[in-house]
Amino acid sequence: MEQKLIGTTTVFFTDRCREKNKGILKLTHPAMLAEEETLRWLDSVHLDEVAANMDADLRTVAENALSKGTVLLANTAWKTADEWEKWLQIDNKKKKRVHLLALGDVGSTVLTALKLMGGDCIETLGIYDVNPDVCARWETELNQAVFPWDYDALPTVEILTEEQLFDCDMFVFCASKGIPPVGSQVQDVRMVQYEANKGIISIFAKKARDAKFDGLFAVVSDPVDPLCRAAFLASNEDETGIFDGKGLRPEQVQGYGLGVMNARAAYYAKQNPNFADFLTEGRAFGPHGQDLVIVNSIANYDDERSKALTKLAIEANLRMRELGFKPYVAPAISSAAISLLLTLRGEWHYSSNFLNGVYMGSKNRTTLGVEIESLPLPYALFKRIQKAYDGLEMIR
């Protein structure tokens, strides 16, 4: 396995199946050199077991590299070693250009929040909607939202043409149709939207392919996790539907739905002392939907309490619908705007990432390569996560 020091970063080059492995990731454990990506990478106990049985020389090389600083694993099935080296030398410190597609209830709320909170990391906010009057409204409204005497403190909002959508660092997909009206008896609204939104996202994923887009394709529309995979696959299919790997790399697509499920769990944990440990020791895994996994505590996992808190988080949207309102504000802020900003800043957040062909939510961050948190997971908890993963894998 080829190894190279690029600046202060050690890069291991390997050739792994494009359909199942990311292009680049942050190496945090020697075992990641010994096996291809798997859901078990979320479990540090598994990684320790793999490392104990891997080639001793390779393990020593990996341990030495990790002791010296940042280590990346670059997949030459996606780019050659020379191409990865050039990619890694691109300046990533500048403020980013963020473009949003569709300005309905969710999109306009995401846009407003990014405008107000993104001055440190966003250069411009580009907007596109099929209704030009909607774009004109938000360009006018939000460019009139400024601090007195510091008129450039917040990012400027710019109206885009459809051809300009992928001339950016982060593309945010907020388009959606087929949302059941308030008062309907639909239990899982998200899956009702899947077929309609799958068609829309596939169109724009192919546009990203045509534009040779190398930024982040952020999926906000529901159901987030299956739509991420739909976008990844659509962008990598040729005219005959054959996977050719000429589109978005797996790590370029991330889904933003888990943040609000974590926030809803925290909301209920603040109200009930029985769930208080979640606020300091809890985690969230899985999809923005029925197979969500809320964890009361990693160190002191309680299956019954975790499942009870999970149920409250899953049904929170139904409580809002019972009041007569569409539950979109908290998702637009917690899942999307806050998590998108944390992503741009290279900080820990919740979003869906690619693991062995499936997109599923967990705690992660991106600093050059994606880093997904690995923890010692109790067996009962891992079974719940596996069930969520299997459910997502079945959605086509």
C-alpha positions as CSV (number, residue, x, y, z in Angstrom):
1,M,0.0,0.0,0.0
2,E,1.5,3.3,-1.1
3,Q,2.1,5.9,1.5
4,K,3.0,9.6,1.0
5,L,3.5,12.7,3.1
6,I,1.7,15.6,1.5
7,G,2.5,18.8,3.5
8,T,1.9,17.7,7.1
9,T,-0.7,15.0,6.1
10,T,0.1,11.4,5.7
11,V,-1.9,9.8,2.9
12,F,-2.4,6.0,2.3
13,F,-3.4,5.2,-1.3
14,T,-5.6,2.1,-1.8
15,D,-7.9,0.7,-4.5
16,R,-11.3,-0.2,-3.3
17,C,-14.7,-0.8,-4.9
18,R,-16.3,2.5,-5.9
19,E,-19.9,1.4,-5.2
20,K,-19.0,0.5,-1.6
21,N,-16.2,2.8,-0.5
22,K,-15.7,6.6,-0.2
23,G,-13.1,8.4,-2.3
24,I,-11.3,9.9,0.7
25,L,-11.7,9.6,4.5
26,K,-9.9,10.5,7.6
27,L,-8.1,7.5,9.0
28,T,-8.6,7.3,12.8
29,H,-7.8,3.6,13.5
30,P,-5.2,1.2,11.9
31,A,-8.0,-1.4,11.2
32,M,-9.3,0.9,8.5
33,L,-6.4,-0.1,6.4
34,A,-7.1,-3.8,6.9
35,E,-10.7,-4.0,5.7
36,E,-13.1,-2.2,3.5
37,E,-15.8,0.1,4.9
38,T,-18.5,-1.5,7.0
39,L,-21.2,-0.5,9.5
40,R,-18.9,-2.1,12.1
41,W,-16.6,0.9,11.8
42,L,-19.0,2.7,14.1
43,D,-17.9,0.2,16.8
44,S,-14.4,0.8,18.2
45,V,-14.4,-2.7,19.8
46,H,-14.7,-4.2,16.3
47,L,-11.9,-2.0,15.1
48,D,-9.7,-3.1,17.9
49,E,-10.3,-6.7,17.2
50,V,-9.5,-6.3,13.5
51,A,-6.3,-4.4,14.4
52,A,-5.2,-7.1,16.7
53,N,-5.3,-9.6,13.8
54,M,-4.0,-7.5,10.9
55,D,-0.5,-7.6,9.4
56,A,1.8,-6.4,12.2
57,D,4.0,-4.3,9.9
58,L,1.0,-2.5,8.4
59,R,-0.4,-1.9,11.8
60,T,2.9,-0.4,13.0
61,V,3.1,1.9,10.0
62,A,-0.5,3.1,10.6
63,E,0.1,3.6,14.3
64,N,3.3,5.6,13.6
65,A,1.5,7.8,11.1
66,L,-1.5,8.4,13.5
67,S,0.9,9.4,16.3
68,K,2.4,12.2,14.1
69,G,-0.8,13.9,12.9
70,T,-3.6,13.8,10.3
71,V,-3.9,10.6,8.2
72,L,-6.1,10.2,5.2
73,L,-7.1,7.1,3.2
74,A,-7.5,8.0,-0.5
75,N,-9.2,5.6,-2.9
76,T,-7.5,5.4,-6.3
77,A,-10.6,3.9,-7.8
78,W,-12.0,7.4,-7.7
79,K,-8.9,9.5,-8.4
80,T,-5.3,8.6,-9.2
81,A,-2.7,9.3,-6.6
82,D,-1.5,12.3,-8.5
83,E,-5.0,13.7,-8.8
84,W,-5.6,13.2,-5.1
85,E,-2.3,15.0,-4.3
86,K,-3.4,18.0,-6.4
87,W,-6.9,17.9,-4.8
88,L,-5.4,18.0,-1.3
89,Q,-3.3,21.1,-2.2
90,I,-6.4,23.2,-3.0
91,D,-6.9,26.0,-0.5
92,N,-9.9,25.1,1.7
93,K,-9.7,28.0,4.2
94,K,-11.7,30.6,2.3
95,K,-15.4,31.3,2.9
96,K,-17.7,29.1,0.9
97,R,-20.3,29.8,-1.8
98,V,-23.5,28.0,-0.8
99,H,-26.3,27.5,-3.4
100,L,-29.9,26.5,-2.4
101,L,-32.4,24.9,-4.7
102,A,-36.1,25.6,-3.9
103,L,-37.5,28.2,-1.5
104,G,-40.6,26.7,-0.1
105,D,-41.3,26.6,3.7
106,V,-38.1,24.6,4.4
107,G,-35.8,26.2,1.9
108,S,-36.7,29.8,2.9
109,T,-36.2,28.9,6.6
110,V,-32.9,27.3,5.9
111,L,-31.9,30.3,3.8
112,T,-32.8,32.8,6.5
113,A,-31.0,30.9,9.2
114,L,-27.8,30.5,7.1
115,K,-28.0,34.3,6.3
116,L,-28.1,35.2,10.0
117,M,-25.6,32.6,11.3
118,G,-23.2,32.1,8.5
119,G,-21.2,35.3,8.3
120,D,-18.0,33.6,9.4
121,C,-17.9,30.8,6.8
122,I,-20.3,31.8,3.9
123,E,-19.2,34.2,1.2
124,T,-22.5,34.3,-0.8
125,L,-25.9,32.5,-0.7
126,G,-27.1,31.7,-4.2
127,I,-30.8,30.9,-4.6
128,Y,-32.9,29.3,-7.4
129,D,-36.6,28.5,-7.5
130,V,-38.9,27.7,-10.4
131,N,-40.9,30.8,-9.4
132,P,-38.7,33.9,-10.1
133,D,-40.9,36.1,-7.9
134,V,-40.0,33.9,-4.9
135,C,-36.3,34.5,-5.7
136,A,-36.9,38.2,-6.1
137,R,-38.7,38.3,-2.7
138,W,-35.9,36.6,-0.7
139,E,-33.1,38.4,-2.5
140,T,-34.8,41.7,-1.5
141,E,-35.9,40.7,2.0
142,L,-32.7,39.2,3.1
143,N,-30.3,41.7,1.6
144,Q,-32.2,44.3,3.6
145,A,-31.4,42.3,6.8
146,V,-28.1,43.9,7.9
147,F,-26.3,45.2,10.9
148,P,-26.1,49.0,11.0
149,W,-22.7,50.3,9.9
150,D,-21.4,46.8,9.3
151,Y,-23.2,46.2,6.0
152,D,-21.0,43.3,4.9
153,A,-21.1,41.2,8.1
154,L,-23.7,38.8,6.7
155,P,-23.5,36.9,3.4
156,T,-25.1,38.4,0.4
157,V,-28.0,36.6,-1.3
158,E,-27.8,36.3,-5.0
159,I,-30.3,35.0,-7.6
160,L,-29.0,32.2,-9.8
161,T,-29.8,30.8,-13.2
162,E,-30.3,27.1,-13.3
163,E,-27.0,26.8,-15.1
164,Q,-25.2,28.4,-12.2
165,L,-26.5,26.0,-9.5
166,F,-23.3,24.0,-9.3
167,D,-20.8,26.8,-9.5
168,C,-20.4,26.6,-5.7
169,D,-18.8,24.8,-2.8
170,M,-22.0,23.5,-1.3
171,F,-25.3,22.8,-3.1
172,V,-28.3,22.4,-0.8
173,F,-31.2,20.4,-2.2
174,C,-34.5,21.6,-0.6
175,A,-36.9,20.7,-3.5
176,S,-39.9,18.6,-2.6
177,K,-43.4,17.7,-3.6
178,G,-46.1,15.4,-2.4
179,I,-46.1,16.4,1.2
180,P,-49.4,15.1,2.8
181,P,-51.6,17.9,4.1
182,V,-52.0,18.7,7.8
183,G,-54.8,16.5,9.1
184,S,-54.0,13.5,6.9
185,Q,-53.7,10.1,8.6
186,V,-50.2,9.3,7.2
187,Q,-47.9,8.0,9.9
188,D,-44.6,8.4,8.1
189,V,-44.9,11.4,5.9
190,R,-41.3,11.1,4.7
191,M,-41.7,7.8,2.8
192,V,-44.8,9.1,1.0
193,Q,-42.5,11.7,-0.5
194,Y,-39.8,9.3,-1.6
195,E,-40.9,8.4,-5.1
196,A,-41.7,12.0,-6.1
197,N,-38.5,13.4,-4.6
198,K,-36.3,10.6,-6.0
199,G,-37.2,11.7,-9.5
200,I,-36.4,15.3,-8.8
201,I,-33.1,14.7,-7.0
202,S,-31.9,12.3,-9.8
203,I,-32.3,15.1,-12.3
204,F,-30.1,17.5,-10.3
205,A,-27.6,14.7,-9.5
206,K,-27.1,14.2,-13.2
207,K,-26.7,18.0,-13.6
208,A,-24.0,17.8,-10.9
209,R,-22.3,15.1,-13.0
210,D,-22.4,17.1,-16.1
211,A,-21.0,20.1,-14.3
212,K,-18.2,17.9,-12.8
213,F,-19.2,19.3,-9.5
214,D,-16.5,18.7,-6.8
215,G,-18.3,20.3,-3.8
216,L,-20.8,19.0,-1.3
217,F,-24.2,17.9,-2.4
218,A,-26.3,18.4,0.7
219,V,-29.7,16.7,0.9
220,V,-32.3,18.4,3.1
221,S,-35.5,17.0,1.5
222,D,-37.2,13.9,2.9
223,P,-36.6,11.1,3.2
224,V,-33.0,12.2,3.5
225,D,-31.1,8.9,3.7
226,P,-32.7,7.1,0.7
227,L,-32.5,10.3,-1.4
228,C,-28.7,10.5,-0.7
229,R,-28.2,7.1,-2.2
230,A,-30.5,8.0,-5.1
231,A,-28.5,11.1,-5.8
232,F,-25.2,9.2,-5.6
233,L,-26.3,6.4,-8.0
234,A,-28.0,8.7,-10.5
235,S,-24.9,10.9,-10.8
236,N,-22.8,7.9,-11.5
237,E,-24.9,6.2,-14.2
238,D,-24.2,6.6,-17.9
239,E,-26.9,7.0,-20.6
240,T,-27.6,3.3,-20.4
241,G,-28.0,3.2,-16.6
242,I,-24.6,1.5,-16.0
243,F,-22.6,2.6,-13.0
244,D,-19.4,4.3,-14.3
245,G,-18.1,6.2,-11.3
246,K,-17.9,9.5,-13.3
247,G,-20.2,11.5,-11.0
248,L,-20.3,12.4,-7.3
249,R,-18.0,10.5,-5.0
250,P,-19.9,8.9,-2.0
251,E,-18.5,11.5,0.5
252,Q,-19.7,14.4,-1.6
253,V,-23.3,13.5,-0.8
254,Q,-24.5,14.1,2.8
255,G,-28.0,14.1,4.2
256,Y,-29.3,16.5,6.8
257,G,-32.2,15.0,8.8
258,L,-30.7,13.5,12.0
259,G,-30.0,16.9,13.7
260,V,-33.6,17.6,14.5
261,M,-34.2,14.0,15.8
262,N,-31.3,14.6,18.2
263,A,-32.8,18.0,19.1
264,R,-36.2,16.5,19.7
265,A,-34.7,13.9,22.0
266,A,-32.9,16.7,23.9
267,Y,-36.2,18.6,24.2
268,Y,-37.9,15.7,25.9
269,A,-34.8,14.9,28.0
270,K,-34.9,18.4,29.4
271,Q,-38.5,17.8,30.5
272,N,-38.1,14.4,32.1
273,P,-35.3,13.6,34.6
274,N,-35.5,10.0,33.6
275,F,-33.9,10.9,30.3
276,A,-31.4,13.5,31.6
277,D,-28.3,11.4,30.9
278,F,-29.0,11.8,27.2
279,L,-28.1,15.5,27.5
280,T,-24.4,14.7,28.4
281,E,-23.9,11.1,27.3
282,G,-26.5,10.4,24.5
283,R,-26.2,9.8,20.8
284,A,-28.4,9.6,17.8
285,F,-28.0,7.1,14.8
286,G,-30.0,6.1,11.8
287,P,-32.5,7.8,9.6
288,H,-34.8,10.7,10.0
289,G,-37.8,8.4,10.4
290,Q,-39.2,5.3,11.9
291,D,-35.9,3.4,12.4
292,L,-34.3,6.2,14.3
293,V,-32.0,5.1,17.2
294,I,-31.7,7.4,20.2
295,V,-29.2,6.3,22.8
296,N,-29.6,7.4,26.4
297,S,-25.9,6.8,27.1
298,I,-23.1,4.9,25.4
299,A,-21.3,4.1,28.7
300,N,-24.5,3.2,30.6
301,Y,-26.8,2.1,27.9
302,D,-30.4,1.4,28.9
303,D,-32.4,-0.3,26.1
304,E,-35.8,0.4,27.5
305,R,-35.2,4.1,28.3
306,S,-33.5,4.6,25.0
307,K,-36.4,3.2,23.1
308,A,-38.9,5.3,25.0
309,L,-37.0,8.5,24.2
310,T,-36.7,7.3,20.6
311,K,-40.4,7.0,20.3
312,L,-40.9,10.5,21.6
313,A,-38.5,11.9,19.1
314,I,-40.1,10.0,16.2
315,E,-43.6,11.1,17.1
316,A,-42.7,14.8,17.7
317,N,-43.7,15.7,14.2
318,L,-47.2,14.2,14.8
319,R,-47.6,16.3,17.9
320,M,-47.0,19.4,15.8
321,R,-49.5,18.2,13.1
322,E,-52.1,17.7,15.8
323,L,-51.7,21.4,16.6
324,G,-52.5,22.1,12.9
325,F,-49.1,23.1,11.7
326,K,-46.5,21.5,9.4
327,P,-43.4,20.6,11.4
328,Y,-40.7,22.2,9.3
329,V,-39.1,25.0,11.3
330,A,-37.1,22.8,13.8
331,P,-35.9,20.5,11.0
332,A,-34.9,23.4,8.8
333,I,-32.9,24.9,11.6
334,S,-31.5,21.9,13.6
335,S,-31.1,19.3,10.8
336,A,-30.2,21.7,8.0
337,A,-28.9,25.2,8.8
338,I,-27.0,24.5,12.0
339,S,-25.6,21.2,10.7
340,L,-24.6,22.7,7.4
341,L,-22.7,25.5,9.2
342,L,-21.0,23.0,11.4
343,T,-20.0,21.0,8.3
344,L,-18.5,24.1,6.7
345,R,-16.6,24.8,9.8
346,G,-15.2,21.2,10.1
347,E,-17.0,20.7,13.4
348,W,-18.8,17.6,14.8
349,H,-22.4,17.4,13.8
350,Y,-25.2,14.9,12.8
351,S,-25.6,14.0,9.1
352,S,-26.0,11.0,6.9
353,N,-22.8,9.6,5.4
354,F,-22.0,6.7,3.1
355,L,-21.1,3.4,4.7
356,N,-20.6,0.4,2.5
357,G,-23.3,1.5,0.0
358,V,-25.8,2.9,2.4
359,Y,-26.4,6.4,3.7
360,M,-27.1,6.5,7.4
361,G,-26.9,9.2,10.1
362,S,-24.3,9.4,12.8
363,K,-22.0,11.9,14.5
364,N,-19.2,13.0,12.1
365,R,-17.1,15.9,10.7
366,T,-15.2,16.7,7.6
367,T,-11.7,18.1,7.7
368,L,-10.2,17.1,4.3
369,G,-11.7,13.6,4.7
370,V,-14.9,12.5,6.4
371,E,-14.4,11.3,10.0
372,I,-17.2,9.2,11.5
373,E,-17.2,8.8,15.3
374,S,-16.4,5.3,16.5
375,L,-17.5,4.3,20.0
376,P,-17.5,1.0,22.1
377,L,-21.1,0.1,21.3
378,P,-23.0,-2.3,23.5
379,Y,-24.4,-5.4,21.7
380,A,-28.0,-4.5,22.2
381,L,-27.4,-1.0,20.8
382,F,-25.5,-2.3,17.8
383,K,-28.4,-4.6,17.0
384,R,-30.7,-1.6,16.8
385,I,-28.3,0.3,14.5
386,Q,-27.9,-2.8,12.3
387,K,-31.7,-3.0,12.0
388,A,-31.9,0.7,10.9
389,Y,-29.1,0.1,8.4
390,D,-30.7,-3.0,7.0
391,G,-34.0,-1.1,6.6
392,L,-32.3,1.7,4.7
393,E,-30.5,-0.8,2.5
394,M,-33.8,-2.3,1.3
395,I,-35.2,1.0,0.1
396,R,-34.6,1.3,-3.7
